[in-house]
Amino acid sequence: MSTNEQSTTELLIAAKEASRVLAGSSGEVRAAAIRAIADAVDAGHEEILAANALDVEAGKVSGLDDALIDRLTLTPDRIRGIAEGARAVADLEDPVDEELEGHRLDNGLEIRKVRRPLGVVAVVYEARPNVTIDSAVLCLRSANAAVLRGSSTAAHSNAVLARLASAAITASGLPAAAVTLIGGGRREELQELGTATDLVDLIIPRGGAGLKKALEAVATVPVIYAAAGNCHVYVDAEADLAMAQAIIVNAKVQRPGVCNAAESLLVHESVAAEFLPAALGALAAEGVELRCDGRAAALAGSGVEVVSATDEDFATEFLAPILSIAVVDSADAAIAHIGRFGSGHSEAVVTSDRDVARQFQAEVDAACVYVNASTRFTDGAEFGMGAEIGISTQKLHARGPIGLRELTTFTYLIDGDGQIRG
Amino acid sequence: MSTNEQSTTELLIAAKEASRVLAGSSGEVRAAAIRAIADAVDAGHEEILAANALDVEAGKVSGLDDALIDRLTLTPDRIRGIAEGARAVADLEDPVDEELEGHRLDNGLEIRKVRRPLGVVAVVYEARPNVTIDSAVLCLRSANAAVLRGSSTAAHSNAVLARLASAAITASGLPAAAVTLIGGGRREELQELGTATDLVDLIIPRGGAGLKKALEAVATVPVIYAAAGNCHVYVDAEADLAMAQAIIVNAKVQRPGVCNAAESLLVHESVAAEFLPAALGALAAEGVELRCDGRAAALAGSGVEVVSATDEDFATEFLAPILSIAVVDSADAAIAHIGRFGSGHSEAVVTSDRDVARQFQAEVDAACVYVNASTRFTDGAEFGMGAEIGISTQKLHARGPIGLRELTTFTYLIDGDGQIRG
């Protein structure tokens, strides 16, 4: 793994050269390098913990909030998890050179559409040091060179993880610049990465709205935003209400800090009086703050404390035990609400009416649209795609989990015996 | 079709609303609307010719060069071609709602990955009025609303084509704003289109480097550049030289003004003395200007006039009967030359050495990589994809011909019976 002594451009040139070697490397060699990284992470756990303690200490001194400190903190368990995650990626099917389509034209030309690596993939992320290894091994598995731009908050942890991975990669016979850490945390690095159109093939930012805005302002390199999820659960007139309650409680509280957690509950007016008192009670019992529109507030049981919801609440991805709640007149109204406030991530309807289910899936414009299930399933591993580098809410190239296949492009390979065009 | 009396934002809002209707429309209705457009173009050919004559006259007065005047000019044959092209698009398979993948998870969730329209697709183009109908019908077939931003040069032609299409679309029961012409030709329109992230899902520019630069500077909406082709033919040491000559002559002269025409010839030194005199003679006889590096110039036959090639010649997409020529030491050197100067469009090797063919296809990073065939085959129709809106040289989402499928995204539809995440 390259270090930070060179300029960003020098590092990117080396990454581009490494990407050419990776594109010609065998899947077995790349998988072996990933397993060597996993072993190195396991063997180096004391060193990793010591470096991480420095970051956590500095973070506390500088006043990071508890959620950020939690994301920054590594434990023996979490380190084992990083190594196990890497081994799982090594076991995934090699996406490179897969033949996607093939046919023979009347003139005898054979056309094959073949999956190929993108080249150099840059991942820009905040706090969480596990992303360093997660991203490195996903890029390595898909034969892309990885350029990792972490945050200064995790600088010590990232540096140790990078050095361990570096030794494993070169020992496996692959170029050191297959994985490059850019650890400066300077704003100009975003500008340099975002405009290096000849050297960087894709940038994936994993972070908040500020990072997205900063990249949008400068990027000419293609970007896939691993973006926010303002996810809804709509309880229809024909819902099984016990199922609906179990789904909204799961979607909200099972892990509130992630992008596929529900942030908003919509309830059809015809079942609101029956559904809301019990459901809001159950959510309140789990410690969820309830921000209700007027109709929902009026139906909350007397023992349940609620606050008034504003439009801003309906537009907010809380990533916390907070839920916005509205009563709607119809499935149409629910779909319109989601069209206005949703972020195109994961949306769910609870209904036993097949027509409503089909309408919801046809008209809600999102990466993942659920009928009678929790939004929490939007996840590469849950979908059987293996690990992912994030969830895309954009429509081009990757939508939903960004897994190995989404880290590839394709080439048309055409074989002839002298064909010319008439 | 909407007209230009409203602001760009108002037009885009109407297009977004129309895109929702289109997303729910049947493929039969959309195909019928396209056939009605074709009939209207046929029936309106006199009106189209009259409007086009005004554009051509104005273009001559303002000093457009012959190539641009040719692109601008419609003839009865070309108008018939536009209508026939539209009918061919109506006959293409409906891409919308195609199930791309489907599986059932252990927990009983059914996951289907289903093709969906993108929403609003904006096409920005220059001179050629045929693009107005070509783009409109491709978007209509894929259930996208089309926003067409033509150039002022073709304003009269585009306006008539738009009005004819408009009547056909509304007569077919689809919303007028399914196809919207923005005909002002103001630079600010690019800015307005390029930053309308909530209203425009994709912009496809069809034009030169200036248009690309202008869009790159402002666009936050995703853009797929239907871009330049600096295409090479490499004649290897083990080439069938008669085949090689036929391929380079075809790739260069069959239609020099298009992006898949060859712009550069590379010849292995071991066959250069045998190959070049005859090949350059044949190219010269077809009126091709030959820009040679020193070694190639020295081998040109005495009867063949050549000029010295600069690096700039090797970097240039001539789109004209001009060819740059270099002698190279090896297949490696040819691949390196293409890596330096190529635009990632279409590259060809002529060889009977299977190892060289495989190496070339593995190491040349381009949308289409040919063995023993002309680069001129890179085309949606030739590839069996039907009509295309251009050829993409970028790696994300669409690479190579941008056909109906490339104008779509997908959604994961997940059906459960109450699953929650543990």
Interface residues (C-beta under 8 A of the other chain):
Chain A: R20 A23 G24 H103 L105 L109 I111 R116 L118 G119 D201 L202 E216 T220 P222 I224 D240 M243 A246 I247 N250 A251 Q254 A357 Q361 A362 E363 D365 A366 A367 C368 V369 Y370 V371 N372 A373 S374 R376 F377 T378 E382 F383 G384 Q394 K395 L396 H397 R399 G400 T409 F410 T411 Y412 L413 I414 D415 G416 D417 G418 Q419 I420 R421
Chain B: R20 A23 G24 H103 L105 L109 I111 R116 L118 G119 D201 L202 E216 T220 P222 I224 D240 M243 A246 I247 N250 A251 Q254 A357 Q361 A362 E363 D365 A366 A367 C368 V369 Y370 V371 N372 A373 S374 R376 F377 T378 E382 F383 G384 Q394 K395 L396 H397 R399 G400 T409 F410 T411 Y412 L413 I414 D415 G416 D417 G418 Q419 I420 R421
